[in-house]
Amino acid sequence: MKTPRIAIIGGGIGGLAAAVALRAHGVDVSVHERSAELKEIGAGLRLTPNALKALRALGLENEAMAVGVRMDRSVTRSWRSNGIISTQDTSATRYGASALTIHRADMLDLFRQRLPDQVTSLNAQCTGIEVHEDFAVARFADGSEIEANAVIGADGIHSAVRESLFGADKPRFTGCVCWRGLIPIDRYPHAANASTRWLGPHGHVVSYPVRRGELLNFVAHYDSDAWTEESWTREAERDELLHTYARWNDAVLRMLESAEGYFKWALYDRAPMDAWGKGRATLLGDAAHSMLPYLSQGSSMTLEDACVLAQEVARTPSDLADSLRRYERARMPRTRRAQLGSSARAKENHLASPLARFRRDLQTRWRARFGADRTPDGVSWIYDYDVASL
Ligand SMILES: Cc1cc2nc3c(=O)[nH]c(=O)nc-3n(C[C@H](O)[C@H](O)[C@H](O)COP(=O)(O)OP(=O)(O)OC[C@H]3O[C@@H](n4cnc5c(N)ncnc54)[C@H](O)[C@@H]3O)c2cc1C
């Protein structure tokens, strides 16, 4: 049988993870990235145990553990008192793999180091694809095109492949603005080993260490319709952030004021899609299921996608359309649940009324003690999953 040739559009975490996974199954892969280099924005990622199991399947778990920070629990605190509301166990003892916090650039490097240079074409902005019975064609902004046995759209939230297959999407502004920043740990050493979330009226703040604990990453979310740009690289003013959180506890304020630089973006929600692919083309990662960040599953589910895609292609390499449909059937219910769960969590995290927050916190503690999965956040269905057991 001839080795299948698969073209992946997008050289982010999803595109490179899929390339590594497919190559491990002997597939001839090319990655087409619009940027002039493979790079990631300066921000962190929380990878939950299901993501570490996917990295294990890709042979990269130990490398990831070496550059990230292992997180055996994550703590939820009150915006005002800083008191603990709940603690979520995320340990390998409970879930069969650790949770990890990692710098996005370090994560991308793990995959890049596994791929020969010739696999990736840079400055390759895909403008659309065409799907034929036995092959698919991707077209690029410079007028070039490539033909492959299948095309995978891993080109992120504003996917050109998705638009080509299904038309333009209609994201919904959530009314929430986010700020992010990185803090050298010596400027704010109190949180060196903790993954923390503070919940308050109209907003919440998340922080965790990355890069072997040298940096602290924070993301601060707040209900506001004063900013609607979705870009992740727009710089922001420190004073605006500090003003927004002025009534929050001192630990949060000291942390927010210590960052080296600030970025802000507006959060958009997208409904789960009814289909991801047609014929010899499909989507993967944010292109298929971008989700709000409240369950920390954007990258984690993307890594799972990459593993499942490669498994299904390896099963029927001579019938790629069938492989892609099986991949979609395996992935869509789980990613849909994560998308809807993340959206629901948005409301719970930002309750404005003190009574509603009191009730939520009581329910969280009750769930941790008596709930079906004995976790404050009801996340075992996410963390228990092992992509290798499919
Ligand atoms: C600040 C922030 C914090 C986050 N925190 C977490 C977290 O804690 N845990 C978690 O699991 N997830 C998190 N996420 C979500 C996670 O980053 C995404 O889900 C993940 O990056 C998706 O990977 P992807 O490869 O699908 O898309 P991207 O990472 O967006 O990669 C897409 C790639 O495609 C390229 N591209 C785009 N268009 C084209 C085109 N037309 N032609 C060619 N190339 C193209 C882009 O340049 C890019 O390299 C966070 C996201 C942000 C922004």
The ligand as a Tripos MOL2 file, in Angstrom:
@<TRIPOS>MOLECULE
LIG
   53    58     1     0     0
SMALL
NO_CHARGES

@<TRIPOS>ATOM
      1 C1         -4.0150   33.1800   26.7210 C.3       1 LIG1
      2 C2         -4.5220   31.7850   26.4750 C.ar      1 LIG1
      3 C3         -4.5000   30.8540   27.5090 C.ar      1 LIG1
      4 C4         -4.9340   29.5440   27.2770 C.ar      1 LIG1
      5 N1         -4.8700   28.6530   28.3010 N.ar      1 LIG1
      6 C5         -5.1570   27.3480   28.0640 C.ar      1 LIG1
      7 C6         -4.9780   26.3800   29.1010 C.ar      1 LIG1
      8 O1         -4.6050   26.7270   30.2360 O.2       1 LIG1
      9 N2         -5.2160   25.0620   28.8100 N.ar      1 LIG1
     10 C7         -5.6200   24.6580   27.5710 C.ar      1 LIG1
     11 O2         -5.7950   23.4450   27.3520 O.2       1 LIG1
     12 N3         -5.8320   25.5680   26.5690 N.ar      1 LIG1
     13 C8         -5.6060   26.8980   26.7880 C.ar      1 LIG1
     14 N4         -5.7810   27.8220   25.8000 N.ar      1 LIG1
     15 C9         -6.3290   27.3870   24.5140 C.3       1 LIG1
     16 C10        -5.2430   26.8220   23.6360 C.3       1 LIG1
     17 O3         -4.1920   27.7290   23.5290 O.3       1 LIG1
     18 C11        -5.7890   26.4960   22.2610 C.3       1 LIG1
     19 O4         -6.9140   25.6740   22.4150 O.3       1 LIG1
     20 C12        -4.7240   25.7520   21.4330 C.3       1 LIG1
     21 O5         -3.6420   26.6140   21.2110 O.3       1 LIG1
     22 C13        -5.3050   25.3080   20.1160 C.3       1 LIG1
     23 O6         -4.2620   24.9070   19.2570 O.3       1 LIG1
     24 P1         -4.4460   24.9740   17.6800 P.3       1 LIG1
     25 O7         -3.1800   24.4340   17.1240 O.co2     1 LIG1
     26 O8         -5.7360   24.3550   17.3140 O.co2     1 LIG1
     27 O9         -4.5980   26.5130   17.3330 O.3       1 LIG1
     28 P2         -3.4770   27.7230   17.3960 P.3       1 LIG1
     29 O10        -2.6450   27.4670   18.5980 O.co2     1 LIG1
     30 O11        -4.2570   28.9340   17.2790 O.co2     1 LIG1
     31 O12        -2.6120   27.4380   16.1030 O.3       1 LIG1
     32 C14        -3.0960   27.7070   14.8110 C.3       1 LIG1
     33 C15        -1.9040   27.9000   13.8850 C.3       1 LIG1
     34 O13        -2.3660   28.0320   12.5590 O.3       1 LIG1
     35 C16        -1.7400   29.1400   11.9320 C.3       1 LIG1
     36 N5         -2.6740   29.6440   10.9100 N.ar      1 LIG1
     37 C17        -3.8180   30.3490   11.1120 C.ar      1 LIG1
     38 N6         -4.4230   30.6070    9.9560 N.ar      1 LIG1
     39 C18        -3.6470   30.0490    8.9810 C.ar      1 LIG1
     40 C19        -3.7580   29.9810    7.5620 C.ar      1 LIG1
     41 N7         -4.7900   30.5420    6.9000 N.pl3     1 LIG1
     42 N8         -2.7860   29.3280    6.8630 N.ar      1 LIG1
     43 C20        -1.7370   28.7560    7.5190 C.ar      1 LIG1
     44 N9         -1.5800   28.8170    8.8630 N.ar      1 LIG1
     45 C21        -2.5340   29.4350    9.5890 C.ar      1 LIG1
     46 C22        -1.4790   30.1230   13.0590 C.3       1 LIG1
     47 O14        -0.4530   31.0520   12.7390 O.3       1 LIG1
     48 C23        -1.0970   29.1690   14.1830 C.3       1 LIG1
     49 O15         0.2770   28.8610   14.1850 O.3       1 LIG1
     50 C24        -5.4140   29.1600   26.0010 C.ar      1 LIG1
     51 C25        -5.4500   30.1160   24.9710 C.ar      1 LIG1
     52 C26        -5.0090   31.4010   25.2010 C.ar      1 LIG1
     53 C27        -5.0310   32.3950   24.0910 C.3       1 LIG1
@<TRIPOS>BOND
     1     1     2 1
     2     2     3 ar
     3     2    52 ar
     4     3     4 ar
     5     4     5 ar
     6     4    50 ar
     7     5     6 ar
     8     6     7 ar
     9     6    13 1
    10     7     8 2
    11     7     9 ar
    12     9    10 ar
    13    10    11 2
    14    10    12 ar
    15    12    13 ar
    16    13    14 ar
    17    14    15 1
    18    14    50 ar
    19    15    16 1
    20    16    17 1
    21    16    18 1
    22    18    19 1
    23    18    20 1
    24    20    21 1
    25    20    22 1
    26    22    23 1
    27    23    24 1
    28    24    25 2
    29    24    26 1
    30    24    27 1
    31    27    28 1
    32    28    29 2
    33    28    30 1
    34    28    31 1
    35    31    32 1
    36    32    33 1
    37    33    34 1
    38    33    48 1
    39    34    35 1
    40    35    36 1
    41    35    46 1
    42    36    37 ar
    43    36    45 ar
    44    37    38 ar
    45    38    39 ar
    46    39    40 ar
    47    39    45 ar
    48    40    41 1
    49    40    42 ar
    50    42    43 ar
    51    43    44 ar
    52    44    45 ar
    53    46    47 1
    54    46    48 1
    55    48    49 1
    56    50    51 ar
    57    51    52 ar
    58    52    53 1
@<TRIPOS>SUBSTRUCTURE
     1 LIG1         1 GROUP 0 **** ****
